[in-house]
Every structure is written in structure tokens, then in C-alpha cells.
Amino acid sequence: MDTGDRLLTPGEVAALFRVDPKTVTRWAAAGRIGSIRTPGGHRRFRESEVRALLEGEGVLDDLDDGANRSPNSGPAQSGNHGPTNAGLH
């Protein structure tokens, strides 16, 4: 890990993507965005990875070709789910 890379909370990531923090946590649990765990068990996200995803770059490109994605659509949507997946399945 780059020691200069700032770690963001789910709330900070959520604000950048304009989604609820629980959505960010679901994305991490589903492997759509990388996260690390603090010793206390909280998720943190590398700012460089989050910025790359916001710019349409990064690991998730192989899951979604990025066509017609708005900046607020979040990481690699699949199926007919919206960016927040609304927590309903």
C-alpha cells in the first residue's frame, strides 16, 4: 500500500458517489470496490481507488464496459439494479 494514500470512511465514499453509506458497504461486500478492515473491524477505502472509479478507471472496468455510465452511477452495476440496489431483492 502506498503510505501516502489516504483512507476514506464509507460515509466519505458515499458522499463522492452520492449514495447511502450502506450502499458503499454492500458494494465492498460484493467485491465491487476494494476495502480494508481496521483493527476494530471498520471498512476503509483507498482514496486513489475511489478516485479512479469515479473517473471510470480501475479494477471494476472488467465487470462493466463503462458505456453510458453517469458519474453518479457507482461502481460496476449489473442486472436491472440501480446504483443503490435499494436493498430489495
N, CA, C and O atoms as a GROMACS GRO file, in nm:
protein
  356
    1MET      N    1   0.084  -0.118   0.000
    1MET     CA    2   0.000   0.000   0.000
    1MET      C    3   0.087   0.123   0.000
    1MET      O    4   0.188   0.129   0.072
    2ASP      N    5   0.052   0.221  -0.078
    2ASP     CA    6   0.120   0.348  -0.080
    2ASP      C    7   0.093   0.418   0.053
    2ASP      O    8  -0.023   0.444   0.086
    3THR      N    9   0.197   0.447   0.129
    3THR     CA   10   0.176   0.506   0.261
    3THR      C   11   0.117   0.646   0.252
    3THR      O   12   0.067   0.696   0.353
    4GLY      N   13   0.121   0.710   0.135
    4GLY     CA   14   0.063   0.842   0.119
    4GLY      C   15  -0.083   0.837   0.078
    4GLY      O   16  -0.148   0.941   0.065
    5ASP      N   17  -0.138   0.717   0.057
    5ASP     CA   18  -0.276   0.702   0.012
    5ASP      C   19  -0.370   0.715   0.131
    5ASP      O   20  -0.367   0.634   0.224
    6ARG      N   21  -0.453   0.815   0.127
    6ARG     CA   22  -0.548   0.839   0.236
    6ARG      C   23  -0.658   0.733   0.237
    6ARG      O   24  -0.700   0.686   0.131
    7LEU      N   25  -0.703   0.696   0.354
    7LEU     CA   26  -0.813   0.600   0.368
    7LEU      C   27  -0.942   0.676   0.397
    7LEU      O   28  -0.946   0.764   0.483
    8LEU      N   29  -1.046   0.640   0.325
    8LEU     CA   30  -1.176   0.705   0.338
    8LEU      C   31  -1.274   0.615   0.411
    8LEU      O   32  -1.267   0.493   0.401
    9THR      N   33  -1.365   0.676   0.484
    9THR     CA   34  -1.472   0.602   0.550
    9THR      C   35  -1.583   0.573   0.450
    9THR      O   36  -1.588   0.635   0.344
   10PRO      N   37  -1.672   0.480   0.482
   10PRO     CA   38  -1.787   0.457   0.393
   10PRO      C   39  -1.869   0.584   0.370
   10PRO      O   40  -1.921   0.606   0.261
   11GLY      N   41  -1.880   0.668   0.472
   11GLY     CA   42  -1.954   0.794   0.458
   11GLY      C   43  -1.890   0.889   0.359
   11GLY      O   44  -1.959   0.956   0.282
   12GLU      N   45  -1.757   0.895   0.361
   12GLU     CA   46  -1.686   0.982   0.267
   12GLU      C   47  -1.700   0.931   0.124
   12GLU      O   48  -1.719   1.010   0.031
   13VAL      N   49  -1.689   0.800   0.106
   13VAL     CA   50  -1.706   0.741  -0.027
   13VAL      C   51  -1.850   0.763  -0.075
   13VAL      O   52  -1.873   0.798  -0.191
   14ALA      N   53  -1.945   0.743   0.014
   14ALA     CA   54  -2.086   0.762  -0.020
   14ALA      C   55  -2.113   0.905  -0.068
   14ALA      O   56  -2.187   0.926  -0.164
   15ALA      N   57  -2.052   1.002  -0.002
   15ALA     CA   58  -2.072   1.141  -0.042
   15ALA      C   59  -2.018   1.166  -0.183
   15ALA      O   60  -2.078   1.241  -0.260
   16LEU      N   61  -1.905   1.102  -0.217
   16LEU     CA   62  -1.848   1.120  -0.351
   16LEU      C   63  -1.937   1.060  -0.459
   16LEU      O   64  -1.950   1.116  -0.568
   17PHE      N   65  -1.998   0.944  -0.430
   17PHE     CA   66  -2.084   0.876  -0.527
   17PHE      C   67  -2.230   0.920  -0.516
   17PHE      O   68  -2.313   0.882  -0.598
   18ARG      N   69  -2.260   0.998  -0.413
   18ARG     CA   70  -2.397   1.044  -0.385
   18ARG      C   71  -2.492   0.928  -0.363
   18ARG      O   72  -2.600   0.920  -0.422
   19VAL      N   73  -2.449   0.837  -0.276
   19VAL     CA   74  -2.531   0.723  -0.235
   19VAL      C   75  -2.526   0.714  -0.083
   19VAL      O   76  -2.453   0.788  -0.018
   20ASP      N   77  -2.604   0.623  -0.026
   20ASP     CA   78  -2.605   0.600   0.117
   20ASP      C   79  -2.479   0.521   0.157
   20ASP      O   80  -2.433   0.436   0.080
   21PRO      N   81  -2.424   0.546   0.275
   21PRO     CA   82  -2.306   0.470   0.320
   21PRO      C   83  -2.329   0.318   0.323
   21PRO      O   84  -2.236   0.242   0.300
   22LYS      N   85  -2.451   0.274   0.350
   22LYS     CA   86  -2.481   0.130   0.349
   22LYS      C   87  -2.462   0.072   0.209
   22LYS      O   88  -2.424  -0.044   0.195
   23THR      N   89  -2.487   0.153   0.107
   23THR     CA   90  -2.467   0.108  -0.031
   23THR      C   91  -2.319   0.081  -0.056
   23THR      O   92  -2.284  -0.018  -0.118
   24VAL      N   93  -2.234   0.169  -0.007
   24VAL     CA   94  -2.090   0.151  -0.022
   24VAL      C   95  -2.046   0.022   0.047
   24VAL      O   96  -1.964  -0.053  -0.006
   25THR      N   97  -2.101  -0.003   0.164
   25THR     CA   98  -2.070  -0.126   0.237
   25THR      C   99  -2.115  -0.248   0.158
   25THR      O  100  -2.044  -0.349   0.154
   26ARG      N  101  -2.231  -0.241   0.095
   26ARG     CA  102  -2.278  -0.353   0.011
   26ARG      C  103  -2.189  -0.373  -0.109
   26ARG      O  104  -2.159  -0.486  -0.146
   27TRP      N  105  -2.145  -0.263  -0.172
   27TRP     CA  106  -2.052  -0.274  -0.285
   27TRP      C  107  -1.925  -0.346  -0.241
   27TRP      O  108  -1.875  -0.433  -0.313
   28ALA      N  109  -1.873  -0.311  -0.125
   28ALA     CA  110  -1.750  -0.375  -0.075
   28ALA      C  111  -1.774  -0.522  -0.047
   28ALA      O  112  -1.690  -0.606  -0.081
   29ALA      N  113  -1.885  -0.555   0.014
   29ALA     CA  114  -1.916  -0.695   0.046
   29ALA      C  115  -1.932  -0.777  -0.082
   29ALA      O  116  -1.900  -0.896  -0.084
   30ALA      N  117  -1.980  -0.714  -0.188
   30ALA     CA  118  -1.999  -0.783  -0.316
   30ALA      C  119  -1.872  -0.784  -0.401
   30ALA      O  120  -1.869  -0.844  -0.508
   31GLY      N  121  -1.767  -0.718  -0.354
   31GLY     CA  122  -1.642  -0.714  -0.429
   31GLY      C  123  -1.638  -0.611  -0.539
   31GLY      O  124  -1.548  -0.614  -0.623
   32ARG      N  125  -1.733  -0.519  -0.541
   32ARG     CA  126  -1.736  -0.416  -0.645
   32ARG      C  127  -1.638  -0.304  -0.621
   32ARG      O  128  -1.600  -0.233  -0.714
   33ILE      N  129  -1.595  -0.287  -0.496
   33ILE     CA  130  -1.497  -0.186  -0.460
   33ILE      C  131  -1.410  -0.246  -0.351
   33ILE      O  132  -1.459  -0.313  -0.260
   34GLY      N  133  -1.281  -0.223  -0.362
   34GLY     CA  134  -1.188  -0.279  -0.265
   34GLY      C  135  -1.195  -0.207  -0.132
   34GLY      O  136  -1.217  -0.086  -0.126
   35SER      N  137  -1.176  -0.281  -0.026
   35SER     CA  138  -1.173  -0.219   0.107
   35SER      C  139  -1.075  -0.294   0.195
   35SER      O  140  -1.036  -0.408   0.166
   36ILE      N  141  -1.036  -0.228   0.301
   36ILE     CA  142  -0.955  -0.292   0.404
   36ILE      C  143  -1.031  -0.278   0.534
   36ILE      O  144  -1.122  -0.196   0.546
   37ARG      N  145  -0.993  -0.359   0.630
   37ARG     CA  146  -1.058  -0.354   0.762
   37ARG      C  147  -0.960  -0.297   0.863
   37ARG      O  148  -0.841  -0.332   0.863
   38THR      N  149  -1.009  -0.209   0.948
   38THR     CA  150  -0.928  -0.158   1.057
   38THR      C  151  -0.919  -0.265   1.165
   38THR      O  152  -0.994  -0.363   1.160
   39PRO      N  153  -0.830  -0.251   1.262
   39PRO     CA  154  -0.826  -0.348   1.371
   39PRO      C  155  -0.960  -0.360   1.444
   39PRO      O  156  -0.990  -0.465   1.502
   40GLY      N  157  -1.039  -0.254   1.442
   40GLY     CA  158  -1.171  -0.257   1.506
   40GLY      C  159  -1.280  -0.315   1.417
   40GLY      O  160  -1.395  -0.325   1.459
   41GLY      N  161  -1.245  -0.355   1.294
   41GLY     CA  162  -1.342  -0.418   1.205
   41GLY      C  163  -1.416  -0.324   1.111
   41GLY      O  164  -1.507  -0.367   1.040
   42HIS      N  165  -1.380  -0.196   1.110
   42HIS     CA  166  -1.447  -0.099   1.023
   42HIS      C  167  -1.384  -0.101   0.884
   42HIS      O  168  -1.264  -0.126   0.870
   43ARG      N  169  -1.464  -0.075   0.783
   43ARG     CA  170  -1.413  -0.071   0.646
   43ARG      C  171  -1.353   0.066   0.616
   43ARG      O  172  -1.403   0.169   0.660
   44ARG      N  173  -1.245   0.063   0.540
   44ARG     CA  174  -1.185   0.184   0.488
   44ARG      C  175  -1.151   0.160   0.342
   44ARG      O  176  -1.127   0.047   0.300
   45PHE      N  177  -1.150   0.268   0.264
   45PHE     CA  178  -1.132   0.260   0.120
   45PHE      C  179  -1.018   0.350   0.078
   45PHE      O  180  -1.007   0.464   0.125
   46ARG      N  181  -0.932   0.299  -0.009
   46ARG     CA  182  -0.818   0.378  -0.056
   46ARG      C  183  -0.869   0.490  -0.147
   46ARG      O  184  -0.942   0.466  -0.243
   47GLU      N  185  -0.828   0.612  -0.114
   47GLU     CA  186  -0.874   0.728  -0.191
   47GLU      C  187  -0.836   0.716  -0.338
   47GLU      O  188  -0.915   0.753  -0.425
   48SER      N  189  -0.718   0.666  -0.367
   48SER     CA  190  -0.675   0.655  -0.507
   48SER      C  191  -0.767   0.562  -0.585
   48SER      O  192  -0.799   0.590  -0.701
   49GLU      N  193  -0.810   0.451  -0.524
   49GLU     CA  194  -0.900   0.358  -0.592
   49GLU      C  195  -1.038   0.421  -0.612
   49GLU      O  196  -1.099   0.406  -0.718
   50VAL      N  197  -1.086   0.491  -0.511
   50VAL     CA  198  -1.217   0.556  -0.521
   50VAL      C  199  -1.214   0.661  -0.631
   50VAL      O  200  -1.306   0.669  -0.712
   51ARG      N  201  -1.108   0.742  -0.635
   51ARG     CA  202  -1.096   0.846  -0.740
   51ARG      C  203  -1.091   0.782  -0.879
   51ARG      O  204  -1.152   0.832  -0.973
   52ALA      N  205  -1.018   0.671  -0.891
   52ALA     CA  206  -1.011   0.602  -1.020
   52ALA      C  207  -1.149   0.553  -1.063
   52ALA      O  208  -1.185   0.563  -1.180
   53LEU      N  209  -1.226   0.500  -0.969
   53LEU     CA  210  -1.361   0.453  -1.001
   53LEU      C  211  -1.450   0.569  -1.043
   53LEU      O  212  -1.530   0.555  -1.135
   54LEU      N  213  -1.437   0.682  -0.975
   54LEU     CA  214  -1.516   0.800  -1.011
   54LEU      C  215  -1.482   0.847  -1.152
   54LEU      O  216  -1.568   0.901  -1.222
   55GLU      N  217  -1.358   0.828  -1.193
   55GLU     CA  218  -1.313   0.870  -1.326
   55GLU      C  219  -1.334   0.761  -1.430
   55GLU      O  220  -1.295   0.778  -1.546
   56GLY      N  221  -1.396   0.650  -1.392
   56GLY     CA  222  -1.425   0.543  -1.486
   56GLY      C  223  -1.308   0.451  -1.512
   56GLY      O  224  -1.306   0.380  -1.613
   57GLU      N  225  -1.210   0.450  -1.423
   57GLU     CA  226  -1.094   0.363  -1.438
   57GLU      C  227  -1.094   0.260  -1.326
   57GLU      O  228  -1.179   0.266  -1.237
   58GLY      N  229  -1.002   0.169  -1.330
   58GLY     CA  230  -0.983   0.080  -1.216
   58GLY      C  231  -1.024  -0.062  -1.239
   58GLY      O  232  -1.060  -0.102  -1.350
   59VAL      N  233  -1.018  -0.139  -1.134
   59VAL     CA  234  -1.041  -0.283  -1.134
   59VAL      C  235  -1.179  -0.319  -1.186
   59VAL      O  236  -1.194  -0.424  -1.249
   60LEU      N  237  -1.277  -0.237  -1.163
   60LEU     CA  238  -1.414  -0.273  -1.195
   60LEU      C  239  -1.447  -0.260  -1.344
   60LEU      O  240  -1.555  -0.298  -1.386
   61ASP      N  241  -1.354  -0.206  -1.423
   61ASP     CA  242  -1.379  -0.192  -1.565
   61ASP      C  243  -1.407  -0.325  -1.633
   61ASP      O  244  -1.483  -0.330  -1.730
   62ASP      N  245  -1.346  -0.432  -1.585
   62ASP     CA  246  -1.370  -0.561  -1.649
   62ASP      C  247  -1.509  -0.615  -1.619
   62ASP      O  248  -1.555  -0.707  -1.686
   63LEU      N  249  -1.577  -0.560  -1.521
   63LEU     CA  250  -1.714  -0.601  -1.490
   63LEU      C  251  -1.817  -0.518  -1.566
   63LEU      O  252  -1.931  -0.561  -1.584
   64ASP      N  253  -1.778  -0.401  -1.610
   64ASP     CA  254  -1.870  -0.309  -1.676
   64ASP      C  255  -1.788  -0.230  -1.777
   64ASP      O  256  -1.684  -0.174  -1.743
   65ASP      N  257  -1.835  -0.225  -1.900
   65ASP     CA  258  -1.758  -0.156  -2.002
   65ASP      C  259  -1.762  -0.005  -1.985
   65ASP      O  260  -1.691   0.067  -2.056
   66GLY      N  261  -1.844   0.046  -1.891
   66GLY     CA  262  -1.848   0.188  -1.862
   66GLY      C  263  -1.933   0.268  -1.959
   66GLY      O  264  -1.947   0.389  -1.941
   67ALA      N  265  -1.990   0.205  -2.060
   67ALA     CA  266  -2.070   0.277  -2.157
   67ALA      C  267  -2.196   0.333  -2.091
   67ALA      O  268  -2.264   0.264  -2.016
   68ASN      N  269  -2.223   0.458  -2.121
   68ASN     CA  270  -2.344   0.525  -2.073
   68ASN      C  271  -2.356   0.532  -1.922
   68ASN      O  272  -2.466   0.542  -1.869
   69ARG      N  273  -2.244   0.526  -1.852
   69ARG     CA  274  -2.249   0.541  -1.706
   69ARG      C  275  -2.240   0.688  -1.671
   69ARG      O  276  -2.157   0.760  -1.726
   70SER      N  277  -2.325   0.732  -1.581
   70SER     CA  278  -2.315   0.868  -1.531
   70SER      C  279  -2.215   0.868  -1.418
   70SER      O  280  -2.186   0.763  -1.361
   71PRO      N  281  -2.160   0.986  -1.383
   71PRO     CA  282  -2.064   0.991  -1.273
   71PRO      C  283  -2.124   0.946  -1.140
   71PRO      O  284  -2.050   0.913  -1.047
   72ASN      N  285  -2.254   0.945  -1.128
   72ASN     CA  286  -2.320   0.910  -1.003
   72ASN      C  287  -2.372   0.767  -1.001
   72ASN      O  288  -2.443   0.728  -0.908
   73SER      N  289  -2.337   0.690  -1.102
   73SER     CA  290  -2.395   0.556  -1.111
   73SER      C  291  -2.327   0.455  -1.020
   73SER      O  292  -2.381   0.346  -1.000
   74GLY      N  293  -2.211   0.487  -0.965
   74GLY     CA  294  -2.145   0.397  -0.873
   74GLY      C  295  -2.068   0.288  -0.944
   74GLY      O  296  -2.071   0.280  -1.067
   75PRO      N  297  -2.000   0.205  -0.869
   75PRO     CA  298  -1.916   0.101  -0.928
   75PRO      C  299  -1.995  -0.010  -0.995
   75PRO      O  300  -2.087  -0.067  -0.935
   76ALA      N  301  -1.960  -0.041  -1.117
   76ALA     CA  302  -1.999  -0.162  -1.190
   76ALA      C  303  -2.136  -0.218  -1.157
   76ALA      O  304  -2.148  -0.320  -1.089
   77GLN      N  305  -2.237  -0.151  -1.204
   77GLN     CA  306  -2.371  -0.203  -1.184
   77GLN      C  307  -2.391  -0.327  -1.269
   77GLN      O  308  -2.328  -0.342  -1.374
   78SER      N  309  -2.477  -0.415  -1.224
   78SER     CA  310  -2.510  -0.533  -1.302
   78SER      C  311  -2.660  -0.554  -1.297
   78SER      O  312  -2.727  -0.511  -1.204
   79GLY      N  313  -2.712  -0.621  -1.396
   79GLY     CA  314  -2.855  -0.650  -1.400
   79GLY      C  315  -2.938  -0.525  -1.408
   79GLY      O  316  -2.895  -0.424  -1.463
   80ASN      N  317  -3.059  -0.532  -1.352
   80ASN     CA  318  -3.151  -0.419  -1.358
   80ASN      C  319  -3.149  -0.337  -1.230
   80ASN      O  320  -3.238  -0.254  -1.209
   81HIS      N  321  -3.050  -0.357  -1.145
   81HIS     CA  322  -3.043  -0.284  -1.019
   81HIS      C  323  -2.994  -0.143  -1.043
   81HIS      O  324  -2.909  -0.121  -1.128
   82GLY      N  325  -3.047  -0.047  -0.968
   82GLY     CA  326  -2.999   0.088  -0.971
   82GLY      C  327  -2.871   0.099  -0.890
   82GLY      O  328  -2.825  -0.001  -0.835
   83PRO      N  329  -2.813   0.218  -0.882
   83PRO     CA  330  -2.686   0.231  -0.813
   83PRO      C  331  -2.694   0.198  -0.666
   83PRO      O  332  -2.593   0.161  -0.606
   84THR      N  333  -2.810   0.211  -0.604
   84THR     CA  334  -2.819   0.181  -0.461
   84THR      C  335  -2.874   0.042  -0.436
   84THR      O  336  -2.871  -0.005  -0.322
   85ASN      N  337  -2.923  -0.024  -0.539
   85ASN     CA  338  -2.986  -0.157  -0.528
   85ASN      C  339  -3.104  -0.156  -0.432
   85ASN      O  340  -3.167  -0.260  -0.412
   86ALA      N  341  -3.134  -0.044  -0.374
   86ALA     CA  342  -3.249  -0.021  -0.288
   86ALA      C  343  -3.265  -0.122  -0.175
   86ALA      O  344  -3.363  -0.119  -0.102
   87GLY      N  345  -3.169  -0.212  -0.161
   87GLY     CA  346  -3.175  -0.310  -0.054
   87GLY      C  347  -3.288  -0.411  -0.068
   87GLY      O  348  -3.315  -0.487   0.025
   88LEU      N  349  -3.352  -0.413  -0.182
   88LEU     CA  350  -3.466  -0.503  -0.204
   88LEU      C  351  -3.430  -0.609  -0.307
   88LEU      O  352  -3.384  -0.576  -0.416
   89HIS      N  353  -3.448  -0.732  -0.274
   89HIS     CA  354  -3.418  -0.840  -0.369
   89HIS      C  355  -3.526  -0.943  -0.359
   89HIS      O  356  -3.523  -1.044  -0.430
   0.00000   0.00000   0.00000
